[in-house]
Every structure is written in C-alpha cells, then in structure tokens.
Amino acid sequence: MKRNLISELNRWKKKPDRKPLILRGARQTGKTWLMTRFGTDSFSETVYINFEQSRNVAALFKENIEIKTIIQALQVHSGKQVNPETTLIIFDEIQEAPGAITALKYFCENAPEYCIVAAGSLLGVALHQSVSFPVGKVEFMDVYPMNFHEFLMALGEDNLLELIRDGEWELLKVFKNKLAERLRQYYIVGGMPEAVAQFSQDADFKKVRQIQKNILEAYELDFSKHAPEREVPRIRMVWNSIPGQLAKEKRKFVYSHIKEGARAKDFEIALVWLKDCGQVLKIHRVTKPGLPLKAYEDFTAFKLFLLDIGLLCAMTDLSPRVILDGNAVFTEFKGALIEQYVCQELISQSENPVFYWSAERGTSEIDFILQVDSKIIPVEVKAEENLKSKSLMVYQDKYSPELAVRTSLSDYRNDGDMKNIPLWGLARWVEGLG
C-alpha cells in the first residue's frame, strides 16, 4: 500500500520549526497505518502508544508532569530508548487521554526536538467536551480515504499512473477503456484502505462490500457510544438521509426531507457531530463567485456527502453489477455518485476551500467552486461524455471566469478559458493547482 501523505510527513519531519503533528480523519481512513509506516521508513525506532489500549499510560497524563518524566515513562512502557533525533513518538486515539492533548503544548514549548505524531478518530468530538487544547502549539494534517490515483497504485497500475501524472493525454486515449473500467471499480470499492487492500488481493466485490458494511456498523456504534444520548436518534436520521438527499436533482440538503416540519435548529448538533468525526463532507453555497469566496458563503445552504464513495454504494446496497455494466434505471443516482467522487477528489487533494454556486432562484447551479490564489474556478461535473451545460454557460456569461473546468469521461481538452479534465485525471489537475 502507498499513500501520498507519506511524502507530506517527511516534509514535516525536516521542518526547522516543526511542532507536534495531529492527524485528523474518520475511523479506518488509515491514520494508524500512516503513522507506523512513517516510523518504519524514516526513523530508527518508533514508540507507539494507543491510549484506548494503554490505560495506565493515559492515567500518567492526568498529573501535571514534566517532559522528562513522560519520556522516562514511555521508555519503560515500550522497552525502547527515546532519542530525539532517531525516534518517532506516536500517540494514537489521543482523545482518550485529554492530558496527553494538553501535553503537546509543553513538547512544543520546552522540547521541540522530539518528533511526535498523534491521531484520534473522535478528536473533534473530544474538543467539545472541555478538553484543554494547545491552540497554536500543534500542526494538523487531514487524512481522507485513498483517492483514485492511490487506488491505481494499490492495484499495481504505476505505469498508467505515471502517464497521467506526466500529462500524456494523447497516449492516454489508447487506454481510455481501461481507465474507465478502473474508475467504475473505484466507485464500488472506494478509498477505505481495508477495502482497497482486499480488492487488490482477489478483486472480490462481495468481500469488499462486507468490509464496508462492517465500517458502517462501527460508525453506527460510535453514535451510541460517544454521542450525547438525546442526539443519537437525530444523528442517525441525518446520516441515513444522505443518500436520498443526493438522489435529488438539486442536491442541496433539505431538513424537511429528514422529517416533515424539521428545522435547522433540530439537527444542528447532529450535523456538527458527524462533521467533527469526519464522516461527512459539507459543501456550502456561495452567493457570488467573488474574492474571497469565504465572504460570500451562505451558511443556510449546503450539500452533504459521505466521506467515501464506496461507503455510499454500500449504504444504498447498490449492486456492483449495476455500476460495472450500466442500467437503464441507473440515471439520476449516477449523477450523485459522480458528484460524490469529484467532491472527494477535490477535498482530499486541495488545500483550497471548496464551495458550490447557484443562482438566487435556483435556475442555474455550478457543482463546485474553487478559489486558487486570485482565481475563482467553476467546476462542472458530467457523468458521461455529453459536455453540454446550460448552467456553465449562464455562469460564464454572467461572470466571465478566467478559467472554467468540466470533468467528465471525455478526453482532455484545453480551449484556453475552458478545460475538460477526464474524471480519472482530476487528482492530477488538482495537484497542479498548488
């Protein structure tokens, strides 16, 4: 398995002003694997502490203790010497030890020579429970499911991926059918590392689907175990409504589709909880594509996606055969599925915030809007090869963007102010924005 974030972790390691690093992301997106693989590849020793499993070490952080005492305790617990230059310290499930979260501040201020990486699947939830957080004393790195290019690497398609990264668009036309097939497989498998690893072994969609069902069940258990008791039914209602919300032609989230007469205040905490756990992606509307986009954000209008396209297929019990072969009745939801895919690719690859735009009366809508330096880039999503888009024409006539992007199954085209990016090459285009 290969993850692009390994190179980001190595860049962090070399920074002269490095601070303790926290990996954020939903359960089973690969945070533990990333940290331990980073330790194996880039350090002589790794001291790994899982605070869910090591309650005695977690208890240590309840006291106001010095860095020296913490290091001694870690050495005794692990049986290893902790050398600042050659040892990686990993604090996993750190939300189970609030004192350890606070201790990151003292490592930053008094012992910055130590390399510390922490992670917590429910860290966002913990921060709403009176945990003292070291603001400004840590760095963050977001971990999402594997994107399509990482999926290709896992399947051994390195040569094909190299052509994409080199922008060999003409040559890639020869492999268009193969890329489309791999893309359809990705729609089914998604990017949860365990599902990808299973598929890379035997290409068995049934085994993949069982893994996805297990992940969804684990998320449901988290609702009951960690959320406020009175909020659990609301969280489940929001969570279960997402596929139906996405199946609508206009994918704006509507509270009354959860429950008749429902209002925003009824589900506000439930939405925050799901977002803090990393289980949903929330994309807000902008009223105008002006700089900065954040200034035109409409907090009352948003789309809600799942964190992973494979989990969306599993949640709806969508048959892999329907996606692989196509089906006459698989039309509206196909658009939702492709939009879910594009949302994941944009958010996981780009440091730029992602929004969408719609006219006040809802007559036109652009699926995604990006701000890149001084550019505002509209991104229109097409499920097939039909490139006609009334909404994009309306947007271009009204705002005259310097660049507009369509992403579809059609070949790469660059017409100056308009680019068509193949869906399978979207991550490559987003990487180039940085």
C-alpha positions as CSV (number, residue, x, y, z in Angstrom):
1,M,0.0,0.0,0.0
2,K,1.2,3.5,-0.8
3,R,-0.2,6.8,0.4
4,N,0.7,10.3,-0.9
5,L,0.7,11.6,2.7
6,I,4.0,9.8,3.5
7,S,5.9,12.4,1.5
8,E,4.0,15.2,3.4
9,L,5.0,13.5,6.7
10,N,8.7,13.5,5.6
11,R,8.4,17.2,4.7
12,W,7.0,17.9,8.2
13,K,9.9,15.9,9.8
14,K,12.5,18.2,8.1
15,K,10.9,21.5,9.1
16,P,13.2,23.5,11.4
17,D,10.2,25.0,13.2
18,R,8.3,21.7,13.5
19,K,5.5,21.3,16.0
20,P,3.8,18.2,17.2
21,L,1.5,16.9,14.4
22,I,-2.1,15.7,14.7
23,L,-3.6,13.6,12.0
24,R,-7.4,14.2,11.7
25,G,-9.8,11.9,10.0
26,A,-12.6,9.4,10.4
27,R,-12.1,5.9,11.7
28,Q,-10.4,3.4,9.4
29,T,-9.1,6.0,6.9
30,G,-5.6,4.8,7.6
31,K,-4.2,7.1,10.2
32,T,-2.5,4.4,12.3
33,W,-1.0,2.8,9.2
34,L,0.4,6.1,8.0
35,M,2.0,6.9,11.4
36,T,3.5,3.4,11.9
37,R,4.7,3.2,8.2
38,F,6.3,6.7,8.6
39,G,8.1,5.5,11.7
40,T,9.3,2.3,10.0
41,D,10.5,4.2,6.9
42,S,12.0,7.3,8.4
43,F,13.2,6.5,11.9
44,S,15.4,4.0,13.7
45,E,12.8,3.5,16.4
46,T,9.1,4.0,16.9
47,V,7.4,4.3,20.3
48,Y,3.7,3.6,19.8
49,I,1.1,4.4,22.4
50,N,-2.6,3.6,21.9
51,F,-4.5,5.3,24.7
52,E,-7.5,3.1,24.2
53,Q,-5.4,0.1,25.0
54,S,-2.8,1.6,27.4
55,R,-5.0,3.0,30.2
56,N,-2.1,3.0,32.6
57,V,-0.1,5.4,30.3
58,A,-3.2,7.5,29.8
59,A,-3.5,7.8,33.6
60,L,0.0,9.2,33.7
61,F,-1.1,12.3,31.8
62,K,-3.7,13.2,34.4
63,E,-1.0,14.7,36.5
64,N,1.0,17.9,35.8
65,I,4.2,16.2,35.0
66,E,7.5,17.2,33.2
67,I,8.6,16.2,29.8
68,K,11.5,14.3,31.3
69,T,9.0,12.2,33.4
70,I,6.9,11.5,30.3
71,I,9.9,10.3,28.3
72,Q,11.0,8.1,31.1
73,A,7.5,6.5,31.3
74,L,7.4,6.0,27.5
75,Q,10.8,4.2,27.6
76,V,9.7,1.9,30.4
77,H,6.4,1.1,28.7
78,S,7.9,0.5,25.3
79,G,11.2,-1.0,26.4
80,K,13.0,1.4,23.9
81,Q,15.2,4.4,24.3
82,V,13.7,7.6,23.1
83,N,16.3,9.6,21.1
84,P,15.0,13.0,19.8
85,E,16.9,12.6,16.5
86,T,16.0,9.0,15.7
87,T,12.8,8.1,17.5
88,L,9.2,8.8,16.4
89,I,6.7,9.0,19.3
90,I,3.1,8.1,18.2
91,F,0.1,8.9,20.4
92,D,-2.9,7.1,18.9
93,E,-6.5,7.6,20.0
94,I,-5.3,10.6,21.8
95,Q,-8.9,11.8,22.6
96,E,-8.9,9.0,25.3
97,A,-6.2,10.9,27.2
98,P,-7.1,14.6,27.5
99,G,-3.9,15.2,29.4
100,A,-1.9,14.0,26.5
101,I,-3.5,16.5,24.2
102,T,-2.6,19.3,26.7
103,A,1.0,17.9,27.0
104,L,1.6,18.5,23.3
105,K,1.8,22.2,24.2
106,Y,4.8,21.5,26.6
107,F,6.5,19.4,24.0
108,C,6.2,22.3,21.5
109,E,7.4,24.9,24.0
110,N,10.0,23.0,26.0
111,A,11.1,20.0,24.0
112,P,10.6,20.7,20.2
113,E,13.4,18.3,19.3
114,Y,11.1,15.3,19.8
115,C,9.1,14.1,16.8
116,I,5.5,13.5,17.9
117,V,2.6,12.4,15.7
118,A,-0.8,12.0,17.2
119,A,-4.2,10.9,15.9
120,G,-7.7,10.5,17.2
121,S,-10.8,9.4,15.2
122,L,-13.1,11.2,17.6
123,L,-10.8,14.0,18.4
124,G,-13.2,16.6,17.1
125,V,-15.9,15.3,19.4
126,A,-13.5,15.4,22.4
127,L,-12.7,19.0,21.8
128,H,-16.3,19.9,22.5
129,Q,-16.1,18.2,25.9
130,S,-14.0,20.8,27.8
131,V,-10.6,19.4,26.7
132,S,-7.8,22.0,27.0
133,F,-6.4,22.2,23.5
134,P,-2.9,23.6,22.7
135,V,-4.0,26.2,20.2
136,G,-1.1,27.4,18.1
137,K,1.2,24.7,19.5
138,V,0.4,21.9,17.1
139,E,0.1,21.3,13.3
140,F,-2.7,19.4,11.6
141,M,-2.8,17.0,8.6
142,D,-6.1,15.7,7.3
143,V,-6.4,12.1,6.3
144,Y,-9.1,11.1,3.8
145,P,-9.9,7.8,2.1
146,M,-7.5,6.9,-0.7
147,N,-8.1,8.8,-3.9
148,F,-8.3,7.3,-7.3
149,H,-4.6,7.6,-8.0
150,E,-3.7,5.9,-4.8
151,F,-6.2,3.2,-5.8
152,L,-4.3,2.7,-9.1
153,M,-1.1,2.4,-7.2
154,A,-2.6,-0.3,-4.9
155,L,-3.6,-2.2,-8.0
156,G,-0.1,-2.1,-9.5
157,E,-1.0,0.4,-12.2
158,D,2.1,2.5,-11.6
159,N,2.9,2.8,-15.4
160,L,-0.6,4.0,-16.1
161,L,-0.5,6.5,-13.2
162,E,2.9,7.8,-14.5
163,L,1.2,8.7,-17.8
164,I,-1.5,10.6,-16.0
165,R,1.0,12.5,-13.8
166,D,3.1,13.3,-16.9
167,G,0.0,14.7,-18.7
168,E,0.4,12.3,-21.6
169,W,-3.2,13.0,-22.7
170,E,-2.8,11.8,-26.3
171,L,-1.3,8.5,-25.3
172,L,-3.8,8.0,-22.6
173,K,-6.6,7.9,-25.2
174,V,-5.4,4.4,-26.1
175,F,-6.1,3.3,-22.5
176,K,-9.4,5.1,-22.1
177,N,-11.5,2.0,-21.7
178,K,-9.1,0.5,-19.1
179,L,-9.2,3.8,-17.2
180,A,-13.0,3.9,-17.3
181,E,-13.1,0.3,-16.0
182,R,-10.7,1.1,-13.1
183,L,-12.8,4.2,-12.3
184,R,-16.0,2.2,-12.1
185,Q,-14.2,-0.3,-9.8
186,Y,-13.2,2.6,-7.6
187,Y,-16.8,3.8,-7.4
188,I,-17.7,0.4,-5.9
189,V,-14.6,-0.1,-3.7
190,G,-14.0,3.5,-2.7
191,G,-10.9,4.5,-0.8
192,M,-11.2,3.0,2.7
193,P,-7.7,1.3,2.9
194,E,-9.0,-2.1,4.2
195,A,-11.5,-2.3,1.3
196,V,-8.8,-1.3,-1.2
197,A,-6.3,-3.9,0.2
198,Q,-8.9,-6.6,-0.1
199,F,-9.8,-5.8,-3.7
200,S,-6.1,-5.6,-4.7
201,Q,-5.8,-9.2,-3.5
202,D,-8.6,-11.0,-5.2
203,A,-11.0,-8.4,-6.8
204,D,-13.9,-9.9,-4.9
205,F,-16.6,-7.3,-4.6
206,K,-18.6,-9.4,-2.1
207,K,-15.6,-9.3,0.4
208,V,-15.2,-5.6,-0.2
209,R,-18.9,-5.0,0.5
210,Q,-18.7,-6.9,3.8
211,I,-15.8,-4.8,4.9
212,Q,-17.7,-1.6,4.0
213,K,-20.8,-2.9,5.9
214,N,-18.6,-3.5,8.9
215,I,-17.2,0.0,8.8
216,L,-20.7,1.4,8.6
217,E,-21.7,-0.7,11.5
218,A,-18.7,0.6,13.5
219,Y,-19.8,4.2,12.7
220,E,-23.3,3.4,14.0
221,L,-21.9,2.0,17.2
222,D,-19.9,5.2,17.6
223,F,-23.1,7.2,17.5
224,S,-24.5,5.2,20.5
225,K,-21.2,5.1,22.4
226,H,-19.9,8.6,22.1
227,A,-22.7,11.0,21.1
228,P,-25.0,12.7,23.7
229,E,-27.9,10.2,24.3
230,R,-30.6,12.7,23.2
231,E,-28.7,13.4,19.9
232,V,-28.3,9.8,18.8
233,P,-31.7,9.5,17.0
234,R,-31.1,12.8,15.2
235,I,-27.6,11.8,14.1
236,R,-28.9,8.5,12.7
237,M,-31.7,10.4,10.9
238,V,-29.2,12.8,9.3
239,W,-26.8,10.0,8.4
240,N,-29.5,7.8,6.8
241,S,-31.0,10.7,4.9
242,I,-27.8,11.5,2.9
243,P,-28.3,9.0,0.0
244,G,-31.8,10.3,-0.5
245,Q,-30.7,13.9,-0.4
246,L,-28.0,13.2,-3.0
247,A,-30.5,11.4,-5.2
248,K,-32.4,14.6,-5.8
249,E,-31.7,16.6,-9.0
250,K,-30.8,19.6,-6.7
251,R,-28.6,18.1,-4.1
252,K,-28.9,20.9,-1.6
253,F,-29.6,19.5,1.9
254,V,-33.2,19.9,2.9
255,Y,-34.2,19.4,6.6
256,S,-37.8,18.6,5.8
257,H,-36.6,15.6,3.8
258,I,-35.3,14.1,7.1
259,K,-38.6,14.6,8.9
260,E,-41.7,16.6,8.0
261,G,-41.6,20.0,9.6
262,A,-37.9,19.6,10.7
263,R,-35.9,22.8,11.1
264,A,-32.1,23.6,11.1
265,K,-32.0,24.0,14.9
266,D,-33.4,20.5,15.4
267,F,-30.4,18.9,13.7
268,E,-27.6,21.4,14.2
269,I,-25.8,19.4,16.9
270,A,-26.2,16.1,14.9
271,L,-24.6,17.8,11.8
272,V,-21.7,19.1,13.9
273,W,-21.1,15.7,15.4
274,L,-20.9,13.9,12.0
275,K,-18.6,16.6,10.6
276,D,-16.3,16.5,13.7
277,C,-16.0,12.8,13.3
278,G,-15.0,13.2,9.6
279,Q,-17.9,11.1,8.4
280,V,-19.5,13.7,6.2
281,L,-18.2,16.4,3.8
282,K,-20.2,19.6,4.0
283,I,-20.0,22.0,1.0
284,H,-21.6,25.4,1.4
285,R,-23.1,27.6,-1.3
286,V,-21.6,30.9,-2.2
287,T,-24.0,33.7,-3.3
288,K,-21.4,35.2,-5.6
289,P,-18.1,34.0,-7.0
290,G,-16.1,36.9,-5.6
291,L,-12.8,37.2,-3.7
292,P,-12.6,35.9,-1.1
293,L,-15.2,33.2,-1.5
294,K,-15.5,32.8,2.2
295,A,-17.0,36.3,2.3
296,Y,-19.9,35.1,0.2
297,E,-20.6,31.8,2.0
298,D,-24.2,31.1,2.6
299,F,-24.4,29.1,5.9
300,T,-28.0,28.2,5.3
301,A,-27.5,26.3,2.1
302,F,-25.2,23.3,1.7
303,K,-24.7,19.8,0.3
304,L,-23.8,16.9,2.4
305,F,-21.7,14.0,1.1
306,L,-20.4,10.9,2.8
307,L,-16.6,10.7,3.3
308,D,-16.3,7.8,0.8
309,I,-17.9,6.8,-2.4
310,G,-17.6,3.1,-1.7
311,L,-19.4,3.5,1.6
312,L,-22.2,5.4,-0.2
313,C,-22.6,2.4,-2.5
314,A,-22.7,0.0,0.4
315,M,-25.1,2.2,2.4
316,T,-27.6,2.1,-0.5
317,D,-26.9,-1.6,-1.3
318,L,-26.2,-0.6,-4.9
319,S,-25.2,-3.7,-6.8
320,P,-21.6,-3.6,-8.2
321,R,-23.0,-5.1,-11.5
322,V,-25.3,-2.0,-12.0
323,I,-22.2,0.2,-11.9
324,L,-20.0,-2.1,-14.0
325,D,-22.5,-2.8,-16.7
326,G,-24.7,0.2,-16.6
327,N,-28.5,0.1,-16.3
328,A,-31.4,1.9,-17.8
329,V,-32.8,2.9,-14.4
330,F,-29.4,3.9,-13.0
331,T,-29.6,7.5,-14.2
332,E,-30.3,10.2,-11.5
333,F,-28.2,8.5,-8.8
334,K,-25.3,8.0,-11.2
335,G,-25.0,11.8,-11.2
336,A,-25.0,11.8,-7.4
337,L,-22.3,9.1,-7.4
338,I,-20.0,11.0,-9.8
339,E,-20.5,14.2,-7.8
340,Q,-19.6,12.3,-4.6
341,Y,-16.4,11.2,-6.4
342,V,-15.4,14.7,-7.6
343,C,-16.1,16.1,-4.1
344,Q,-13.7,13.6,-2.6
345,E,-11.0,14.2,-5.1
346,L,-11.2,18.0,-4.7
347,I,-11.3,18.0,-0.9
348,S,-8.6,15.3,-0.4
349,Q,-6.1,16.9,-2.8
350,S,-6.7,20.6,-2.5
351,E,-5.8,22.9,0.3
352,N,-8.2,25.4,-1.2
353,P,-11.8,25.5,0.3
354,V,-14.5,24.0,-1.8
355,F,-18.0,25.5,-2.4
356,Y,-20.8,25.4,-4.9
357,W,-22.7,28.2,-6.6
358,S,-26.4,28.6,-7.5
359,A,-28.4,31.5,-8.8
360,E,-30.8,33.1,-6.2
361,R,-33.9,31.4,-7.8
362,G,-32.1,28.1,-8.3
363,T,-32.3,28.3,-12.1
364,S,-28.6,27.6,-12.6
365,E,-26.0,25.8,-10.4
366,I,-22.3,25.0,-10.6
367,D,-21.4,21.8,-8.9
368,F,-18.2,23.1,-7.3
369,I,-16.3,26.4,-7.0
370,L,-12.6,26.7,-6.0
371,Q,-10.5,29.7,-5.0
372,V,-6.9,29.4,-6.2
373,D,-4.8,32.4,-5.4
374,S,-6.6,35.2,-7.3
375,K,-8.7,32.9,-9.5
376,I,-12.2,31.7,-8.9
377,I,-12.6,28.4,-10.8
378,P,-16.0,26.8,-11.5
379,V,-16.0,23.0,-11.8
380,E,-18.9,21.4,-13.7
381,V,-19.4,17.6,-13.3
382,K,-20.7,15.3,-16.1
383,A,-21.3,11.6,-15.6
384,E,-20.8,10.7,-19.2
385,E,-19.3,12.3,-22.3
386,N,-22.0,14.9,-23.0
387,L,-20.3,18.2,-22.5
388,K,-23.4,20.5,-22.9
389,S,-24.1,22.5,-19.8
390,K,-26.6,25.3,-19.6
391,S,-25.6,26.3,-16.1
392,L,-22.0,26.7,-17.0
393,M,-22.9,28.9,-20.0
394,V,-25.1,31.1,-17.7
395,Y,-22.2,31.3,-15.3
396,Q,-19.7,32.2,-17.9
397,D,-22.0,34.9,-19.5
398,K,-22.6,36.4,-16.1
399,Y,-19.1,36.3,-14.5
400,S,-16.6,35.8,-17.4
401,P,-14.2,33.5,-15.4
402,E,-10.6,33.4,-16.5
403,L,-10.8,29.6,-16.4
404,A,-13.7,27.1,-16.3
405,V,-13.4,23.4,-15.8
406,R,-15.6,20.5,-16.9
407,T,-14.8,17.0,-15.7
408,S,-16.3,14.0,-17.5
409,L,-15.4,10.8,-19.3
410,S,-14.5,12.8,-22.4
411,D,-10.8,13.2,-23.4
412,Y,-8.7,16.1,-22.2
413,R,-9.3,19.4,-24.0
414,N,-7.8,22.8,-23.4
415,D,-9.6,25.6,-25.1
416,G,-7.9,28.4,-23.3
417,D,-10.6,29.6,-20.8
418,M,-12.2,26.2,-20.8
419,K,-10.7,22.8,-19.9
420,N,-12.2,19.4,-19.9
421,I,-10.4,17.2,-17.4
422,P,-11.1,13.4,-17.6
423,L,-12.6,12.2,-14.3
424,W,-9.7,9.8,-13.9
425,G,-7.2,12.6,-14.2
426,L,-8.9,15.0,-11.8
427,A,-6.4,14.5,-8.9
428,R,-3.5,15.3,-11.2
429,W,-5.2,18.6,-12.2
430,V,-5.9,19.5,-8.5
431,E,-2.3,18.7,-7.5
432,G,-1.1,21.2,-10.1
433,L,-3.2,24.0,-8.5
434,G,-0.9,24.1,-5.5
